[in-house]
Amino acid sequence: MNNTRRKALEELSGKLEDLKSDLEALKDEQQEYYDNMSESLQSGEKGETAQSAADSLDNAVSSLDDAISSIQETI
């Protein structure tokens, strides 16, 4: 791999790290929103939707983490 492609991958990895941090913050906010709901709301449709959103954000964070790891292995 030449230096130009390596540098491009390093920059991309940094951008993905920033995005991952932003997603983690949103996931934490969403989980806190769910955790602060009353039990009756948590067990209802609104609670299920809130938890599903937090789970989806967690999956996105994991996917970005995998992508970052793959880029680091390539570099």
Summary of the structure (lengths in Angstrom):
residues: 75
radius of gyration: 17.0
end to end distance: 8.0
largest distance: 57.9
contacts: 188
relative contact order: 0.17
helix: 89%
strand: 0%
